[in-house]
Amino acid sequence: IRTSAFENCTKLKNVQLKNVEYIEDRVFRNCKSLEKLILPEGLEYIGSECIAGTGISKIEIPSSVTKCEGPLGRESDGALGGALNLEEVVFAEGMKRIPGYICYNHKNNSTLKKVVIPDSVTEIGRYAFYDCGGITEINFKEKIREINDYAFENCTGLTGDLSLPNGLEMIESSAF
């Protein structure tokens, strides 16, 4: 799906995608009435600000998604960046790596509170949850081996105890 294909479709409420491998930048941006987006298994790439300005409060990311970094990297928000109604992100079982930049925000997102990471994940990508200040806890599973740089930087809601798995091999610079 090409850049901005549905941008500003303000009356769109629910979308279920099928047989899509690639979603470019801003595809559903400012679809203010959009409350539900079902992404298909087989989807590999989600561009920046895909659901920014929508009413989506929960989304499941298929295990097949491997990349979410926009063409400008840190110069643009991540795939779920700017989605200020988003409260919960669930990563599907079978995912091996949480893609870098997936929830990256240029301004603190205090709305995103819950992130569900499946047992299958071994790595958290760089800048994955950068500036997601609403996240209050992360439950790392035993298979996590690497947490990349800036993965949880500026997640100011993380307080209290943090339990890291025994098999963790690398925590990159400024990961927290």
Secondary structure, DSSP 8 states (H G I E B T S, - for coil): --TTTTTT-TT--EEE--S--EE-TTTTTT-TT--EEE--TT--EE-TTTTTTS---EEEE-TT--B---TTGGGS--TTTT-TT--EEEE-TT--EE-TTTT--SS---S--EEE--TT--EE-TTTTTT-TT-------TT--EE-TTTTTT-TT--S-----TT--EE-TT--
